[in-house]
Amino acid sequence: MQVEELIKKLPVKVVVAGEPSVVSGGYVSDLLSHVMGQARAGDVWITLQGHQNIIAVASLVGIPAVIIAGGMNPDPDTVNKAKAEGITLMTSALPVFEVVGLLHRLGISGYDA
């Protein structure tokens, strides 16, 4: 699914519109080392963290889009880093659990079936 399509179907605010890209799965974690070891390129990542290291990890893994859930907001440095890396950065007022449920309803899975 195209990131632009996700944006239209989810209650998110786009903070940074990154490069056009496809989301092929999803991942949830606030532990950066876990994301580096377990997330896959093409995943949309849902987190509560707003510091710039989330963009560094997303770039390293090949994650095209990050959703900061729970009404949390990114730091200004995070916004600048997302722009520089071409990663779509979104926020949602919904709790993480609800965002994941909506993604699952859209057919975004966390594993290869």
Backbone torsions as a table, in degrees:
resi	resn	phi	psi	omega
1	MET	NA	136.0	177.6
2	GLN	-67.2	143.6	178.2
3	VAL	-57.6	-39.0	180.0
4	GLU	-60.8	-35.1	177.8
5	GLU	-68.8	-41.0	176.0
6	LEU	-58.4	-43.2	-178.6
7	ILE	-59.1	-40.6	-179.5
8	LYS	-69.7	-27.9	-173.1
9	LYS	-99.3	-8.6	-178.1
10	LEU	-114.6	151.1	175.3
11	PRO	-81.5	75.4	-178.9
12	VAL	-124.6	157.7	171.6
13	LYS	-109.8	126.3	178.2
14	VAL	-81.0	120.1	177.8
15	VAL	-92.2	-42.1	177.0
16	VAL	-135.3	124.0	174.0
17	ALA	-89.0	107.6	-177.8
18	GLY	-82.3	-164.4	178.4
19	GLU	-66.2	145.8	174.2
20	PRO	-57.1	132.4	-176.3
21	SER	-157.6	169.5	-178.8
22	VAL	-111.4	137.6	173.7
23	VAL	-100.1	125.3	-177.8
24	SER	-111.6	-4.0	-179.4
25	GLY	-172.5	-174.5	-179.8
26	GLY	-140.1	156.7	179.9
27	TYR	-148.7	142.5	178.9
28	VAL	-129.4	126.0	172.3
29	SER	-174.7	152.5	172.6
30	ASP	-110.2	0.6	179.3
31	LEU	-95.9	106.1	-172.7
32	LEU	-57.9	-40.9	-179.8
33	SER	-64.8	-32.2	177.9
34	HIS	-68.9	-41.8	177.3
35	VAL	-61.4	-43.5	179.9
36	MET	-61.6	-34.9	-176.5
37	GLY	-91.3	-21.3	-172.0
38	GLN	-119.0	-30.5	-179.3
39	ALA	-70.1	156.9	-178.4
40	ARG	-115.2	152.8	173.5
41	ALA	-56.8	134.7	179.9
42	GLY	96.6	-9.7	178.2
43	ASP	-72.5	149.5	163.3
44	VAL	-91.2	133.8	-175.4
45	TRP	-107.9	128.4	176.9
46	ILE	-109.4	129.5	-176.4
47	THR	-148.0	168.3	172.1
48	LEU	-101.2	-11.1	-174.6
49	GLN	-80.2	145.9	-179.3
50	GLY	-124.2	7.5	-178.1
51	HIS	-82.6	162.7	-172.6
52	GLN	-65.3	-18.6	179.0
53	ASN	-64.2	-22.9	177.7
54	ILE	-65.1	-33.6	179.2
55	ILE	-74.5	-37.6	176.3
56	ALA	-60.7	-43.2	179.5
57	VAL	-68.0	-44.3	178.7
58	ALA	-57.9	-43.2	179.4
59	SER	-64.6	-43.2	-179.9
60	LEU	-61.2	-42.6	-176.1
61	VAL	-81.3	-27.0	-174.9
62	GLY	95.6	28.7	178.8
63	ILE	-85.4	119.9	-175.3
64	PRO	-83.4	-16.8	-174.8
65	ALA	-148.3	139.8	179.5
66	VAL	-126.4	133.2	173.8
67	ILE	-112.6	121.6	173.9
68	ILE	-94.4	111.8	-173.4
69	ALA	-99.1	-178.1	174.8
70	GLY	73.1	18.7	-179.4
71	GLY	75.8	9.3	178.6
72	MET	-78.8	155.4	-179.6
73	ASN	-123.2	149.1	179.0
74	PRO	-76.9	150.6	172.4
75	ASP	-67.6	154.8	176.7
76	PRO	-56.3	-37.1	177.9
77	ASP	-64.6	-32.3	177.8
78	THR	-66.5	-43.5	178.9
79	VAL	-61.0	-46.9	179.8
80	ASN	-62.4	-40.5	179.6
81	LYS	-67.6	-39.6	177.5
82	ALA	-62.0	-41.7	177.2
83	LYS	-61.2	-45.7	-178.2
84	ALA	-64.9	-34.3	-177.2
85	GLU	-91.1	-9.3	-179.3
86	GLY	72.4	27.8	-179.3
87	ILE	-99.4	131.8	177.5
88	THR	-72.2	128.6	-179.2
89	LEU	-121.2	124.4	-178.4
90	MET	-128.5	159.2	171.9
91	THR	-125.0	156.0	175.0
92	SER	-142.4	140.1	175.8
93	ALA	-75.9	-16.9	-178.7
94	LEU	-70.1	151.2	172.7
95	PRO	-64.4	156.5	-180.0
96	VAL	-51.7	-45.9	-177.6
97	PHE	-55.7	-43.0	-179.0
98	GLU	-69.0	-40.4	178.0
99	VAL	-61.3	-44.5	179.6
100	VAL	-62.9	-41.8	177.9
101	GLY	-60.1	-42.2	178.3
102	LEU	-65.3	-41.6	177.7
103	LEU	-61.9	-42.0	179.8
104	HIS	-62.7	-41.5	177.0
105	ARG	-61.2	-28.9	178.5
106	LEU	-82.6	-1.4	178.5
107	GLY	94.5	8.7	177.5
108	ILE	-85.5	120.3	-176.0
109	SER	-112.7	157.8	178.2
110	GLY	-95.4	3.7	-179.4
111	TYR	-150.8	163.9	176.7
112	ASP	-87.5	118.1	-179.6
113	ALA	-83.2	NA	NA
